[in-house]
Amino acid sequence: MGIDPGEMHPVCMKNPKFSHIQRPVANVLREELPARVDWLLLDMNVEPRISLYSIDRLASRMTESLLGVFLTVKLNQWSFADQIPNWVEHVQAMGMVRAKAKQLSSNRQEIMIYGLTQKGVRRQSMVRSSAK
């Protein structure tokens, strides 16, 4: 599923397992989302607090199936960098047992905050064990 007010790439739209809600994420009701979501990825070009609120609101509906979240945050102001530890704590408070922030190469003013749920950590351990 994709939520975006813009058009989705035709490759996505041809996939029978993909659906598109063509509205801003703030206008999407949690009840409109599928009951099962494994991964939540959010990349919005908005102020970081709005991104955090959006991912928190969506993830709270997906507690049973969610393995983890990936959140891209734009540092449109350098002063936002001081808030990164607080944002990571926010993601941890959402139930992510492993949360980290990594700088992305996009003008060096973008970070990704990611986290795994306990279920995601168990799955990661199983995948690593089977790869040996």
Backbone as XML, in Angstrom:
<?xml version="1.0"?>
<chain id="A" units="angstrom">
  <residue number="1" name="MET">
    <atom name="N" x="0.838" y="-1.173" z="0.000"/>
    <atom name="CA" x="0.000" y="0.000" z="0.000"/>
    <atom name="C" x="0.882" y="1.234" z="0.000"/>
  </residue>
  <residue number="2" name="GLY">
    <atom name="N" x="0.484" y="2.226" z="-0.742"/>
    <atom name="CA" x="1.171" y="3.501" z="-0.763"/>
    <atom name="C" x="0.196" y="4.625" z="-0.467"/>
  </residue>
  <residue number="3" name="ILE">
    <atom name="N" x="0.650" y="5.584" z="0.313"/>
    <atom name="CA" x="-0.152" y="6.770" z="0.612"/>
    <atom name="C" x="0.634" y="7.957" z="0.093"/>
  </residue>
  <residue number="4" name="ASP">
    <atom name="N" x="0.074" y="8.643" z="-0.888"/>
    <atom name="CA" x="0.769" y="9.782" z="-1.483"/>
    <atom name="C" x="-0.251" y="10.574" z="-2.286"/>
  </residue>
  <residue number="5" name="PRO">
    <atom name="N" x="-0.266" y="11.904" z="-2.145"/>
    <atom name="CA" x="-1.216" y="12.684" z="-2.949"/>
    <atom name="C" x="-0.868" y="12.682" z="-4.431"/>
  </residue>
  <residue number="6" name="GLY">
    <atom name="N" x="0.349" y="12.292" z="-4.761"/>
    <atom name="CA" x="0.779" y="12.267" z="-6.159"/>
    <atom name="C" x="0.502" y="10.926" z="-6.811"/>
  </residue>
  <residue number="7" name="GLU">
    <atom name="N" x="0.887" y="10.855" z="-8.065"/>
    <atom name="CA" x="0.753" y="9.627" z="-8.837"/>
    <atom name="C" x="1.809" y="8.620" z="-8.404"/>
  </residue>
  <residue number="8" name="MET">
    <atom name="N" x="1.473" y="7.355" z="-8.448"/>
    <atom name="CA" x="2.429" y="6.289" z="-8.176"/>
    <atom name="C" x="2.992" y="5.790" z="-9.500"/>
  </residue>
  <residue number="9" name="HIS">
    <atom name="N" x="4.176" y="5.229" z="-9.439"/>
    <atom name="CA" x="4.818" y="4.697" z="-10.638"/>
    <atom name="C" x="3.954" y="3.561" z="-11.206"/>
  </residue>
  <residue number="10" name="PRO">
    <atom name="N" x="3.842" y="3.468" z="-12.523"/>
    <atom name="CA" x="3.025" y="2.411" z="-13.131"/>
    <atom name="C" x="3.416" y="0.997" z="-12.698"/>
  </residue>
  <residue number="11" name="VAL">
    <atom name="N" x="4.681" y="0.768" z="-12.428"/>
    <atom name="CA" x="5.111" y="-0.559" z="-11.976"/>
    <atom name="C" x="4.408" y="-0.919" z="-10.668"/>
  </residue>
  <residue number="12" name="CYS">
    <atom name="N" x="4.327" y="0.042" z="-9.764"/>
    <atom name="CA" x="3.618" y="-0.207" z="-8.495"/>
    <atom name="C" x="2.140" y="-0.483" z="-8.749"/>
  </residue>
  <residue number="13" name="MET">
    <atom name="N" x="1.541" y="0.324" z="-9.589"/>
    <atom name="CA" x="0.102" y="0.216" z="-9.824"/>
    <atom name="C" x="-0.278" y="-1.094" z="-10.520"/>
  </residue>
  <residue number="14" name="LYS">
    <atom name="N" x="0.645" y="-1.699" z="-11.257"/>
    <atom name="CA" x="0.360" y="-2.972" z="-11.935"/>
    <atom name="C" x="0.403" y="-4.159" z="-10.983"/>
  </residue>
  <residue number="15" name="ASN">
    <atom name="N" x="0.996" y="-3.982" z="-9.821"/>
    <atom name="CA" x="1.093" y="-5.071" z="-8.855"/>
    <atom name="C" x="-0.264" y="-5.273" z="-8.187"/>
  </residue>
  <residue number="16" name="PRO">
    <atom name="N" x="-0.856" y="-6.469" z="-8.310"/>
    <atom name="CA" x="-2.188" y="-6.695" z="-7.737"/>
    <atom name="C" x="-2.209" y="-6.614" z="-6.206"/>
  </residue>
  <residue number="17" name="LYS">
    <atom name="N" x="-1.048" y="-6.705" z="-5.578"/>
    <atom name="CA" x="-0.993" y="-6.613" z="-4.116"/>
    <atom name="C" x="-0.812" y="-5.172" z="-3.627"/>
  </residue>
  <residue number="18" name="PHE">
    <atom name="N" x="-0.706" y="-4.243" z="-4.561"/>
    <atom name="CA" x="-0.474" y="-2.847" z="-4.197"/>
    <atom name="C" x="-1.756" y="-2.049" z="-4.338"/>
  </residue>
  <residue number="19" name="SER">
    <atom name="N" x="-2.018" y="-1.210" z="-3.345"/>
    <atom name="CA" x="-3.133" y="-0.271" z="-3.446"/>
    <atom name="C" x="-2.617" y="1.119" z="-3.097"/>
  </residue>
  <residue number="20" name="HIS">
    <atom name="N" x="-3.300" y="2.120" z="-3.610"/>
    <atom name="CA" x="-2.829" y="3.500" z="-3.462"/>
    <atom name="C" x="-3.950" y="4.358" z="-2.882"/>
  </residue>
  <residue number="21" name="ILE">
    <atom name="N" x="-3.640" y="5.025" z="-1.790"/>
    <atom name="CA" x="-4.535" y="6.042" z="-1.252"/>
    <atom name="C" x="-3.941" y="7.370" z="-1.691"/>
  </residue>
  <residue number="22" name="GLN">
    <atom name="N" x="-4.627" y="8.061" z="-2.581"/>
    <atom name="CA" x="-4.082" y="9.270" z="-3.192"/>
    <atom name="C" x="-4.547" y="10.514" z="-2.428"/>
  </residue>
  <residue number="23" name="ARG">
    <atom name="N" x="-4.045" y="10.609" z="-1.205"/>
    <atom name="CA" x="-4.321" y="11.747" z="-0.339"/>
    <atom name="C" x="-3.107" y="11.963" z="0.567"/>
  </residue>
  <residue number="24" name="PRO">
    <atom name="N" x="-2.989" y="13.131" z="1.162"/>
    <atom name="CA" x="-1.925" y="13.310" z="2.156"/>
    <atom name="C" x="-2.137" y="12.367" z="3.338"/>
  </residue>
  <residue number="25" name="VAL">
    <atom name="N" x="-1.062" y="11.905" z="3.937"/>
    <atom name="CA" x="-1.146" y="10.943" z="5.035"/>
    <atom name="C" x="-1.974" y="11.493" z="6.196"/>
  </residue>
  <residue number="26" name="ALA">
    <atom name="N" x="-1.950" y="12.798" z="6.396"/>
    <atom name="CA" x="-2.728" y="13.398" z="7.487"/>
    <atom name="C" x="-4.225" y="13.224" z="7.290"/>
  </residue>
  <residue number="27" name="ASN">
    <atom name="N" x="-4.664" y="12.998" z="6.045"/>
    <atom name="CA" x="-6.091" y="12.847" z="5.755"/>
    <atom name="C" x="-6.529" y="11.388" z="5.687"/>
  </residue>
  <residue number="28" name="VAL">
    <atom name="N" x="-5.639" y="10.472" z="6.008"/>
    <atom name="CA" x="-5.959" y="9.052" z="5.963"/>
    <atom name="C" x="-6.324" y="8.583" z="7.363"/>
  </residue>
  <residue number="29" name="LEU">
    <atom name="N" x="-7.466" y="7.945" z="7.463"/>
    <atom name="CA" x="-7.891" y="7.388" z="8.743"/>
    <atom name="C" x="-7.192" y="6.065" z="8.979"/>
  </residue>
  <residue number="30" name="ARG">
    <atom name="N" x="-6.845" y="5.791" z="10.213"/>
    <atom name="CA" x="-6.177" y="4.519" z="10.526"/>
    <atom name="C" x="-7.033" y="3.339" z="10.105"/>
  </residue>
  <residue number="31" name="GLU">
    <atom name="N" x="-8.338" y="3.500" z="10.168"/>
    <atom name="CA" x="-9.242" y="2.419" z="9.796"/>
    <atom name="C" x="-9.175" y="2.075" z="8.314"/>
  </residue>
  <residue number="32" name="GLU">
    <atom name="N" x="-8.636" y="2.962" z="7.509"/>
    <atom name="CA" x="-8.505" y="2.712" z="6.070"/>
    <atom name="C" x="-7.292" y="1.845" z="5.745"/>
  </residue>
  <residue number="33" name="LEU">
    <atom name="N" x="-6.434" y="1.648" z="6.712"/>
    <atom name="CA" x="-5.207" y="0.891" z="6.483"/>
    <atom name="C" x="-5.463" y="-0.600" z="6.665"/>
  </residue>
  <residue number="34" name="PRO">
    <atom name="N" x="-4.661" y="-1.423" z="6.018"/>
    <atom name="CA" x="-4.831" y="-2.862" z="6.200"/>
    <atom name="C" x="-4.544" y="-3.260" z="7.644"/>
  </residue>
  <residue number="35" name="ALA">
    <atom name="N" x="-5.154" y="-4.325" z="8.075"/>
    <atom name="CA" x="-4.951" y="-4.805" z="9.447"/>
    <atom name="C" x="-3.525" y="-5.296" z="9.646"/>
  </residue>
  <residue number="36" name="ARG">
    <atom name="N" x="-2.933" y="-5.842" z="8.604"/>
    <atom name="CA" x="-1.578" y="-6.387" z="8.718"/>
    <atom name="C" x="-0.606" y="-5.563" z="7.878"/>
  </residue>
  <residue number="37" name="VAL">
    <atom name="N" x="0.396" y="-5.018" z="8.546"/>
    <atom name="CA" x="1.481" y="-4.299" z="7.894"/>
    <atom name="C" x="2.763" y="-4.746" z="8.578"/>
  </residue>
  <residue number="38" name="ASP">
    <atom name="N" x="3.716" y="-5.249" z="7.798"/>
    <atom name="CA" x="4.981" y="-5.704" z="8.374"/>
    <atom name="C" x="5.971" y="-4.563" z="8.552"/>
  </residue>
  <residue number="39" name="TRP">
    <atom name="N" x="6.093" y="-3.724" z="7.549"/>
    <atom name="CA" x="7.069" y="-2.642" z="7.566"/>
    <atom name="C" x="6.365" y="-1.334" z="7.244"/>
  </residue>
  <residue number="40" name="LEU">
    <atom name="N" x="6.733" y="-0.298" z="7.962"/>
    <atom name="CA" x="6.171" y="1.026" z="7.730"/>
    <atom name="C" x="7.311" y="1.952" z="7.323"/>
  </residue>
  <residue number="41" name="LEU">
    <atom name="N" x="7.228" y="2.492" z="6.116"/>
    <atom name="CA" x="8.244" y="3.398" z="5.594"/>
    <atom name="C" x="7.593" y="4.746" z="5.340"/>
  </residue>
  <residue number="42" name="LEU">
    <atom name="N" x="8.216" y="5.790" z="5.817"/>
    <atom name="CA" x="7.637" y="7.120" z="5.677"/>
    <atom name="C" x="8.715" y="8.080" z="5.201"/>
  </residue>
  <residue number="43" name="ASP">
    <atom name="N" x="8.457" y="8.754" z="4.093"/>
    <atom name="CA" x="9.381" y="9.732" z="3.534"/>
    <atom name="C" x="8.559" y="10.951" z="3.139"/>
  </residue>
  <residue number="44" name="MET">
    <atom name="N" x="8.520" y="11.927" z="4.032"/>
    <atom name="CA" x="7.719" y="13.124" z="3.794"/>
    <atom name="C" x="8.625" y="14.343" z="3.817"/>
  </residue>
  <residue number="45" name="ASN">
    <atom name="N" x="8.326" y="15.294" z="2.983"/>
    <atom name="CA" x="9.107" y="16.524" z="2.942"/>
    <atom name="C" x="8.399" y="17.586" z="3.789"/>
  </residue>
  <residue number="46" name="VAL">
    <atom name="N" x="8.352" y="17.312" z="5.084"/>
    <atom name="CA" x="7.689" y="18.210" z="6.027"/>
    <atom name="C" x="8.569" y="18.367" z="7.264"/>
  </residue>
  <residue number="47" name="GLU">
    <atom name="N" x="8.159" y="19.215" z="8.150"/>
    <atom name="CA" x="8.880" y="19.445" z="9.397"/>
    <atom name="C" x="8.935" y="18.134" z="10.183"/>
  </residue>
  <residue number="48" name="PRO">
    <atom name="N" x="10.064" y="17.813" z="10.811"/>
    <atom name="CA" x="10.251" y="16.510" z="11.465"/>
    <atom name="C" x="9.159" y="16.112" z="12.461"/>
  </residue>
  <residue number="49" name="ARG">
    <atom name="N" x="8.646" y="17.047" z="13.235"/>
    <atom name="CA" x="7.592" y="16.683" z="14.205"/>
    <atom name="C" x="6.350" y="16.136" z="13.513"/>
  </residue>
  <residue number="50" name="ILE">
    <atom name="N" x="6.063" y="16.640" z="12.315"/>
    <atom name="CA" x="4.902" y="16.146" z="11.562"/>
    <atom name="C" x="5.161" y="14.719" z="11.108"/>
  </residue>
  <residue number="51" name="SER">
    <atom name="N" x="6.375" y="14.446" z="10.637"/>
    <atom name="CA" x="6.726" y="13.080" z="10.236"/>
    <atom name="C" x="6.615" y="12.121" z="11.415"/>
  </residue>
  <residue number="52" name="LEU">
    <atom name="N" x="7.135" y="12.524" z="12.574"/>
    <atom name="CA" x="7.074" y="11.664" z="13.761"/>
    <atom name="C" x="5.636" y="11.423" z="14.195"/>
  </residue>
  <residue number="53" name="TYR">
    <atom name="N" x="4.829" y="12.455" z="14.170"/>
    <atom name="CA" x="3.416" y="12.290" z="14.529"/>
    <atom name="C" x="2.738" y="11.323" z="13.564"/>
  </residue>
  <residue number="54" name="SER">
    <atom name="N" x="3.027" y="11.477" z="12.275"/>
    <atom name="CA" x="2.383" y="10.633" z="11.263"/>
    <atom name="C" x="2.751" y="9.166" z="11.435"/>
  </residue>
  <residue number="55" name="ILE">
    <atom name="N" x="4.035" y="8.881" z="11.631"/>
    <atom name="CA" x="4.441" y="7.478" z="11.754"/>
    <atom name="C" x="3.920" y="6.877" z="13.055"/>
  </residue>
  <residue number="56" name="ASP">
    <atom name="N" x="3.881" y="7.681" z="14.099"/>
    <atom name="CA" x="3.349" y="7.216" z="15.386"/>
    <atom name="C" x="1.869" y="6.875" z="15.251"/>
  </residue>
  <residue number="57" name="ARG">
    <atom name="N" x="1.129" y="7.748" z="14.598"/>
    <atom name="CA" x="-0.323" y="7.541" z="14.417"/>
    <atom name="C" x="-0.603" y="6.276" z="13.611"/>
  </residue>
  <residue number="58" name="LEU">
    <atom name="N" x="0.173" y="6.046" z="12.566"/>
    <atom name="CA" x="-0.038" y="4.861" z="11.732"/>
    <atom name="C" x="0.418" y="3.593" z="12.445"/>
  </residue>
  <residue number="59" name="ALA">
    <atom name="N" x="1.583" y="3.641" z="13.068"/>
    <atom name="CA" x="2.140" y="2.446" z="13.713"/>
    <atom name="C" x="1.274" y="1.974" z="14.870"/>
  </residue>
  <residue number="60" name="SER">
    <atom name="N" x="0.579" y="2.874" z="15.534"/>
    <atom name="CA" x="-0.240" y="2.474" z="16.681"/>
    <atom name="C" x="-1.362" y="1.531" z="16.268"/>
  </residue>
  <residue number="61" name="ARG">
    <atom name="N" x="-1.721" y="1.516" z="15.007"/>
    <atom name="CA" x="-2.767" y="0.608" z="14.503"/>
    <atom name="C" x="-2.191" y="-0.765" z="14.154"/>
  </residue>
  <residue number="62" name="MET">
    <atom name="N" x="-0.891" y="-0.864" z="14.020"/>
    <atom name="CA" x="-0.262" y="-2.058" z="13.460"/>
    <atom name="C" x="0.572" y="-2.829" z="14.476"/>
  </residue>
  <residue number="63" name="THR">
    <atom name="N" x="0.258" y="-2.741" z="15.717"/>
    <atom name="CA" x="1.110" y="-3.309" z="16.759"/>
    <atom name="C" x="1.263" y="-4.820" z="16.670"/>
  </residue>
  <residue number="64" name="GLU">
    <atom name="N" x="0.284" y="-5.531" z="16.167"/>
    <atom name="CA" x="0.357" y="-6.995" z="16.123"/>
    <atom name="C" x="1.332" y="-7.514" z="15.077"/>
  </residue>
  <residue number="65" name="SER">
    <atom name="N" x="1.350" y="-6.903" z="13.909"/>
    <atom name="CA" x="2.143" y="-7.445" z="12.804"/>
    <atom name="C" x="3.433" y="-6.689" z="12.528"/>
  </residue>
  <residue number="66" name="LEU">
    <atom name="N" x="3.556" y="-5.488" z="13.010"/>
    <atom name="CA" x="4.663" y="-4.614" z="12.626"/>
    <atom name="C" x="6.025" y="-5.175" z="13.052"/>
  </residue>
  <residue number="67" name="LEU">
    <atom name="N" x="6.947" y="-5.230" z="12.084"/>
    <atom name="CA" x="8.329" y="-5.663" z="12.339"/>
    <atom name="C" x="9.253" y="-4.479" z="12.572"/>
  </residue>
  <residue number="68" name="GLY">
    <atom name="N" x="8.943" y="-3.346" z="11.941"/>
    <atom name="CA" x="9.790" y="-2.186" z="12.127"/>
    <atom name="C" x="9.342" y="-0.999" z="11.308"/>
  </residue>
  <residue number="69" name="VAL">
    <atom name="N" x="10.044" y="0.115" z="11.538"/>
    <atom name="CA" x="9.731" y="1.364" z="10.842"/>
    <atom name="C" x="11.002" y="1.982" z="10.276"/>
  </residue>
  <residue number="70" name="PHE">
    <atom name="N" x="10.839" y="2.694" z="9.179"/>
    <atom name="CA" x="11.892" y="3.491" z="8.558"/>
    <atom name="C" x="11.298" y="4.861" z="8.301"/>
  </residue>
  <residue number="71" name="LEU">
    <atom name="N" x="11.924" y="5.883" z="8.846"/>
    <atom name="CA" x="11.406" y="7.242" z="8.758"/>
    <atom name="C" x="12.509" y="8.161" z="8.242"/>
  </residue>
  <residue number="72" name="THR">
    <atom name="N" x="12.272" y="8.791" z="7.107"/>
    <atom name="CA" x="13.213" y="9.764" z="6.584"/>
    <atom name="C" x="12.824" y="11.134" z="7.126"/>
  </residue>
  <residue number="73" name="VAL">
    <atom name="N" x="13.801" y="11.826" z="7.719"/>
    <atom name="CA" x="13.556" y="13.131" z="8.315"/>
    <atom name="C" x="14.445" y="14.155" z="7.627"/>
  </residue>
  <residue number="74" name="LYS">
    <atom name="N" x="13.829" y="15.227" z="7.171"/>
    <atom name="CA" x="14.562" y="16.309" z="6.516"/>
    <atom name="C" x="15.022" y="17.304" z="7.580"/>
  </residue>
  <residue number="75" name="LEU">
    <atom name="N" x="16.304" y="17.619" z="7.559"/>
    <atom name="CA" x="16.856" y="18.613" z="8.474"/>
    <atom name="C" x="16.893" y="19.958" z="7.750"/>
  </residue>
  <residue number="76" name="ASN">
    <atom name="N" x="15.725" y="20.526" z="7.542"/>
    <atom name="CA" x="15.623" y="21.778" z="6.790"/>
    <atom name="C" x="16.276" y="22.947" z="7.527"/>
  </residue>
  <residue number="77" name="GLN">
    <atom name="N" x="16.484" y="22.776" z="8.809"/>
    <atom name="CA" x="17.197" y="23.763" z="9.618"/>
    <atom name="C" x="18.270" y="23.009" z="10.395"/>
  </residue>
  <residue number="78" name="TRP">
    <atom name="N" x="19.471" y="23.564" z="10.449"/>
    <atom name="CA" x="20.556" y="22.880" z="11.149"/>
    <atom name="C" x="20.241" y="22.700" z="12.626"/>
  </residue>
  <residue number="79" name="SER">
    <atom name="N" x="19.418" y="23.567" z="13.194"/>
    <atom name="CA" x="19.076" y="23.451" z="14.612"/>
    <atom name="C" x="18.304" y="22.161" z="14.905"/>
  </residue>
  <residue number="80" name="PHE">
    <atom name="N" x="17.704" y="21.572" z="13.884"/>
    <atom name="CA" x="16.978" y="20.306" z="14.080"/>
    <atom name="C" x="17.922" y="19.179" z="14.502"/>
  </residue>
  <residue number="81" name="ALA">
    <atom name="N" x="19.189" y="19.280" z="14.142"/>
    <atom name="CA" x="20.140" y="18.202" z="14.453"/>
    <atom name="C" x="20.221" y="17.942" z="15.953"/>
  </residue>
  <residue number="82" name="ASP">
    <atom name="N" x="20.031" y="18.964" z="16.756"/>
    <atom name="CA" x="20.053" y="18.799" z="18.214"/>
    <atom name="C" x="18.917" y="17.905" z="18.710"/>
  </residue>
  <residue number="83" name="GLN">
    <atom name="N" x="17.878" y="17.771" z="17.914"/>
    <atom name="CA" x="16.700" y="17.013" z="18.321"/>
    <atom name="C" x="16.769" y="15.527" z="17.964"/>
  </residue>
  <residue number="84" name="ILE">
    <atom name="N" x="17.784" y="15.120" z="17.210"/>
    <atom name="CA" x="17.860" y="13.730" z="16.746"/>
    <atom name="C" x="17.771" y="12.723" z="17.889"/>
  </residue>
  <residue number="85" name="PRO">
    <atom name="N" x="18.490" y="12.887" z="18.986"/>
    <atom name="CA" x="18.343" y="11.916" z="20.086"/>
    <atom name="C" x="16.905" y="11.830" z="20.613"/>
  </residue>
  <residue number="86" name="ASN">
    <atom name="N" x="16.209" y="12.964" z="20.659"/>
    <atom name="CA" x="14.811" y="12.953" z="21.102"/>
    <atom name="C" x="13.920" y="12.194" z="20.115"/>
  </residue>
  <residue number="87" name="TRP">
    <atom name="N" x="14.208" y="12.333" z="18.836"/>
    <atom name="CA" x="13.417" y="11.637" z="17.821"/>
    <atom name="C" x="13.630" y="10.132" z="17.908"/>
  </residue>
  <residue number="88" name="VAL">
    <atom name="N" x="14.865" y="9.730" z="18.145"/>
    <atom name="CA" x="15.144" y="8.298" z="18.313"/>
    <atom name="C" x="14.397" y="7.783" z="19.544"/>
  </residue>
  <residue number="89" name="GLU">
    <atom name="N" x="14.401" y="8.536" z="20.628"/>
    <atom name="CA" x="13.646" y="8.141" z="21.825"/>
    <atom name="C" x="12.155" y="8.045" z="21.529"/>
  </residue>
  <residue number="90" name="HIS">
    <atom name="N" x="11.646" y="8.946" z="20.699"/>
    <atom name="CA" x="10.237" y="8.901" z="20.305"/>
    <atom name="C" x="9.920" y="7.595" z="19.581"/>
  </residue>
  <residue number="91" name="VAL">
    <atom name="N" x="10.800" y="7.202" z="18.671"/>
    <atom name="CA" x="10.601" y="5.943" z="17.938"/>
    <atom name="C" x="10.676" y="4.762" z="18.908"/>
  </residue>
  <residue number="92" name="GLN">
    <atom name="N" x="11.573" y="4.808" z="19.873"/>
    <atom name="CA" x="11.637" y="3.744" z="20.888"/>
    <atom name="C" x="10.343" y="3.700" z="21.696"/>
  </residue>
  <residue number="93" name="ALA">
    <atom name="N" x="9.800" y="4.851" z="22.022"/>
    <atom name="CA" x="8.553" y="4.909" z="22.790"/>
    <atom name="C" x="7.373" y="4.333" z="22.006"/>
  </residue>
  <residue number="94" name="MET">
    <atom name="N" x="7.515" y="4.242" z="20.685"/>
    <atom name="CA" x="6.476" y="3.631" z="19.854"/>
    <atom name="C" x="6.512" y="2.110" z="19.941"/>
  </residue>
  <residue number="95" name="GLY">
    <atom name="N" x="7.483" y="1.557" z="20.667"/>
    <atom name="CA" x="7.586" y="0.111" z="20.792"/>
    <atom name="C" x="8.734" y="-0.495" z="20.019"/>
  </residue>
  <residue number="96" name="MET">
    <atom name="N" x="9.619" y="0.351" z="19.509"/>
    <atom name="CA" x="10.775" y="-0.160" z="18.786"/>
    <atom name="C" x="11.891" y="-0.415" z="19.805"/>
  </residue>
  <residue number="97" name="VAL">
    <atom name="N" x="12.355" y="-1.664" z="19.865"/>
    <atom name="CA" x="13.376" y="-2.013" z="20.848"/>
    <atom name="C" x="14.778" y="-1.683" z="20.350"/>
  </residue>
  <residue number="98" name="ARG">
    <atom name="N" x="14.928" y="-1.582" z="19.073"/>
    <atom name="CA" x="16.197" y="-1.151" z="18.479"/>
    <atom name="C" x="15.885" y="0.029" z="17.572"/>
  </residue>
  <residue number="99" name="ALA">
    <atom name="N" x="16.356" y="1.190" z="17.952"/>
    <atom name="CA" x="16.127" y="2.384" z="17.135"/>
    <atom name="C" x="17.443" y="3.129" z="16.990"/>
  </residue>
  <residue number="100" name="LYS">
    <atom name="N" x="17.699" y="3.572" z="15.779"/>
    <atom name="CA" x="18.936" y="4.295" z="15.484"/>
    <atom name="C" x="18.648" y="5.354" z="14.430"/>
  </residue>
  <residue number="101" name="ALA">
    <atom name="N" x="19.567" y="6.290" z="14.318"/>
    <atom name="CA" x="19.503" y="7.309" z="13.278"/>
    <atom name="C" x="20.782" y="7.239" z="12.451"/>
  </residue>
  <residue number="102" name="LYS">
    <atom name="N" x="20.631" y="7.363" z="11.145"/>
    <atom name="CA" x="21.779" y="7.357" z="10.228"/>
    <atom name="C" x="21.634" y="8.534" z="9.273"/>
  </residue>
  <residue number="103" name="GLN">
    <atom name="N" x="22.741" y="9.214" z="9.031"/>
    <atom name="CA" x="22.732" y="10.306" z="8.089"/>
    <atom name="C" x="22.660" y="9.759" z="6.675"/>
  </residue>
  <residue number="104" name="LEU">
    <atom name="N" x="21.836" y="10.370" z="5.844"/>
    <atom name="CA" x="21.727" y="9.987" z="4.439"/>
    <atom name="C" x="22.554" y="10.948" z="3.591"/>
  </residue>
  <residue number="105" name="SER">
    <atom name="N" x="22.872" y="10.535" z="2.407"/>
    <atom name="CA" x="23.781" y="11.319" z="1.567"/>
    <atom name="C" x="23.114" y="12.509" z="0.891"/>
  </residue>
  <residue number="106" name="SER">
    <atom name="N" x="21.812" y="12.626" z="0.983"/>
    <atom name="CA" x="21.091" y="13.700" z="0.311"/>
    <atom name="C" x="21.415" y="15.059" z="0.935"/>
  </residue>
  <residue number="107" name="ASN">
    <atom name="N" x="22.360" y="15.750" z="0.354"/>
    <atom name="CA" x="22.787" y="17.069" z="0.825"/>
    <atom name="C" x="23.220" y="17.078" z="2.288"/>
  </residue>
  <residue number="108" name="ARG">
    <atom name="N" x="23.398" y="15.893" z="2.856"/>
    <atom name="CA" x="23.787" y="15.744" z="4.256"/>
    <atom name="C" x="22.803" y="16.431" z="5.201"/>
  </residue>
  <residue number="109" name="GLN">
    <atom name="N" x="21.597" y="16.681" z="4.742"/>
    <atom name="CA" x="20.576" y="17.298" z="5.567"/>
    <atom name="C" x="19.346" y="16.398" z="5.670"/>
  </residue>
  <residue number="110" name="GLU">
    <atom name="N" x="19.595" y="15.109" z="5.669"/>
    <atom name="CA" x="18.509" y="14.150" z="5.756"/>
    <atom name="C" x="19.014" y="12.955" z="6.552"/>
  </residue>
  <residue number="111" name="ILE">
    <atom name="N" x="18.183" y="12.479" z="7.456"/>
    <atom name="CA" x="18.538" y="11.295" z="8.228"/>
    <atom name="C" x="17.418" y="10.273" z="8.104"/>
  </residue>
  <residue number="112" name="MET">
    <atom name="N" x="17.783" y="9.034" z="8.377"/>
    <atom name="CA" x="16.787" y="7.983" z="8.474"/>
    <atom name="C" x="16.813" y="7.481" z="9.913"/>
  </residue>
  <residue number="113" name="ILE">
    <atom name="N" x="15.651" y="7.447" z="10.506"/>
    <atom name="CA" x="15.508" y="6.845" z="11.824"/>
    <atom name="C" x="14.793" y="5.524" z="11.595"/>
  </residue>
  <residue number="114" name="TYR">
    <atom name="N" x="15.377" y="4.459" z="12.109"/>
    <atom name="CA" x="14.753" y="3.161" z="11.920"/>
    <atom name="C" x="14.703" y="2.427" z="13.243"/>
  </residue>
  <residue number="115" name="GLY">
    <atom name="N" x="13.759" y="1.536" z="13.315"/>
    <atom name="CA" x="13.624" y="0.757" z="14.534"/>
    <atom name="C" x="12.959" y="-0.573" z="14.257"/>
  </residue>
  <residue number="116" name="LEU">
    <atom name="N" x="13.267" y="-1.535" z="15.091"/>
    <atom name="CA" x="12.672" y="-2.866" z="15.005"/>
    <atom name="C" x="11.812" y="-3.106" z="16.242"/>
  </residue>
  <residue number="117" name="THR">
    <atom name="N" x="10.695" y="-3.755" z="16.028"/>
    <atom name="CA" x="9.893" y="-4.211" z="17.151"/>
    <atom name="C" x="10.544" y="-5.480" z="17.705"/>
  </residue>
  <residue number="118" name="GLN">
    <atom name="N" x="10.059" y="-5.959" z="18.829"/>
    <atom name="CA" x="10.572" y="-7.215" z="19.380"/>
    <atom name="C" x="10.378" y="-8.350" z="18.372"/>
  </residue>
  <residue number="119" name="LYS">
    <atom name="N" x="9.241" y="-8.339" z="17.698"/>
    <atom name="CA" x="8.971" y="-9.336" z="16.662"/>
    <atom name="C" x="9.976" y="-9.202" z="15.509"/>
  </residue>
  <residue number="120" name="GLY">
    <atom name="N" x="10.327" y="-7.977" z="15.151"/>
    <atom name="CA" x="11.307" y="-7.743" z="14.096"/>
    <atom name="C" x="12.693" y="-8.219" z="14.484"/>
  </residue>
  <residue number="121" name="VAL">
    <atom name="N" x="13.055" y="-8.048" z="15.754"/>
    <atom name="CA" x="14.357" y="-8.522" z="16.241"/>
    <atom name="C" x="14.412" y="-10.046" z="16.177"/>
  </residue>
  <residue number="122" name="ARG">
    <atom name="N" x="13.322" y="-10.692" z="16.590"/>
    <atom name="CA" x="13.287" y="-12.169" z="16.524"/>
    <atom name="C" x="13.405" y="-12.644" z="15.084"/>
  </residue>
  <residue number="123" name="ARG">
    <atom name="N" x="12.719" y="-11.980" z="14.182"/>
    <atom name="CA" x="12.788" y="-12.370" z="12.773"/>
    <atom name="C" x="14.202" y="-12.155" z="12.223"/>
  </residue>
  <residue number="124" name="GLN">
    <atom name="N" x="14.823" y="-11.058" z="12.577"/>
    <atom name="CA" x="16.185" y="-10.791" z="12.133"/>
    <atom name="C" x="17.131" y="-11.887" z="12.628"/>
  </residue>
  <residue number="125" name="SER">
    <atom name="N" x="16.967" y="-12.305" z="13.873"/>
    <atom name="CA" x="17.807" y="-13.367" z="14.427"/>
    <atom name="C" x="17.599" y="-14.671" z="13.688"/>
  </residue>
  <residue number="126" name="MET">
    <atom name="N" x="16.332" y="-14.988" z="13.336"/>
    <atom name="CA" x="16.045" y="-16.217" z="12.596"/>
    <atom name="C" x="16.673" y="-16.189" z="11.211"/>
  </residue>
  <residue number="127" name="VAL">
    <atom name="N" x="16.607" y="-15.038" z="10.545"/>
    <atom name="CA" x="17.176" y="-14.912" z="9.192"/>
    <atom name="C" x="18.687" y="-15.066" z="9.249"/>
  </residue>
  <residue number="128" name="ARG">
    <atom name="N" x="19.313" y="-14.450" z="10.250"/>
    <atom name="CA" x="20.768" y="-14.565" z="10.376"/>
    <atom name="C" x="21.176" y="-16.003" z="10.693"/>
  </residue>
  <residue number="129" name="SER">
    <atom name="N" x="20.404" y="-16.688" z="11.529"/>
    <atom name="CA" x="20.719" y="-18.081" z="11.874"/>
    <atom name="C" x="20.600" y="-18.994" z="10.670"/>
  </residue>
  <residue number="130" name="SER">
    <atom name="N" x="19.585" y="-18.763" z="9.846"/>
    <atom name="CA" x="19.382" y="-19.644" z="8.684"/>
    <atom name="C" x="20.402" y="-19.360" z="7.588"/>
  </residue>
  <residue number="131" name="ALA">
    <atom name="N" x="21.009" y="-18.176" z="7.599"/>
    <atom name="CA" x="21.997" y="-17.830" z="6.586"/>
    <atom name="C" x="23.363" y="-18.475" z="6.868"/>
  </residue>
  <residue number="132" name="LYS">
    <atom name="N" x="23.568" y="-18.960" z="8.082"/>
    <atom name="CA" x="24.870" y="-19.551" z="8.440"/>
    <atom name="C" x="25.021" y="-20.947" z="7.941"/>
  </residue>
</chain>
